[in-house]
Amino acid sequence: MEKACLWSVTRVTPVLALVGAMLVSPAMAQTKPFPGDRTISLVVGFAPGGFADSFARVIADELGRKWNATVIVENNAGAGGNIATANVASRAADGYRVLVTTTAIAINSTLYVKPGYNLNDLTPVAVPVSSAESIATNPSRPKSLKAFLEAFKDKEVSFATAGVGSGSHIAAEYFLKNIAKVKALHVPFRGGNLSVQAAVGNQVDLVASSFGVAAQVNDGKLTGLAVGSAARVPSMPSVPTYTESGYPFQAESWVGLFVPAKTPADIIQKYNASILEIMADPSVKAKLTSMGFQQHRRTVEESTDYVKDEVVKWGTMVKAIDLKVDQ
């Protein structure tokens, strides 16, 4: 009998150990800090090489190192950023898909009849960088904003942008028509580089851009007339603000990170804190500055309030120029 009992115990023990391991392993996995071993996707609503994509790639690299995780950039362009926004808004609220978008998310709330999502389905994680909306002209034209507008007081100003409904389009058209009170013709291009080259080639009177004219202005290929920030920007220190030029107007495009609204608060806070820590690193700060970004330290709560204010601000401009996309 003793031998039988001993055999039974030795045969059953491995089975019990396996069952115990199966029960314990999920619990242990659940206690592993976010993100664990899963891949994080930064979903960019625009094509590679642009405003949002450039920032996303810096953050993806740094966040991957900081968290010892795999962080990838996934470009999901289309409909002014709406496709990517709807994609992330409809996914699981677990923090593994993060929307990286621009001022477009604030603009599109008014611009589009049916953007394909509800802004309340998303929560801002951070709005850490911006770039002032600016206007520039060919060096053969008047070299100050006042002189330029005086030259065009009885003529129509043609201005190029990267596309209809962009922040640069809305800010420039609003300024020209509602503040400067001049006639304006929007000339949209397929991308910022083409719009800048149109001004360099003197094919249009102005180019409006938030990100792409610093190199041309600093090289003397364009004359910067105004930037829409509160103070001059480091990437174009010679260009005055609109306010300095006598026109109290501010407009900046920004990059923000968003997650589905029901994402746990601790995950949202972890993202925000890590992004701010990354941007405090001198080498990262220098890299972003050289790319033309202005940097901001905003908490989750401050980012949320900022986005709410931007929805109202850009919505006012969209309505003033009577722009609507019926989709």
Secondary structure, DSSP 8 states (H G I E B T S, - for coil): -HHHHHHHHHHHHHHHHHHHHHHHHHHHHHTS-TTTTS-EEEEESS-TTSHHHHHHHHHHHHHHHHHTS-EEEEE---GGGHHHHHHHHTS-SSSSEEEEEETHHHHHHHHBS--SS-GGGEEEEEEEEEEE-EEEE-TTS-SSHHHHHHHTTTSEEEEEESSTT-HHHHHHHHIIIIIS--EEEEEE-SSHHHHHHHHHTTSSSEEEESSS-HHHHHTTSSEEEEE-SSS--TTSTTS-BTTTTT-----EEEEEEEEETTS-HHHHHHHHHHHHHHHHSHHHHHHHHHTT-EE----HHHHHHHHHHHHHHHHHHHHHTT--B--
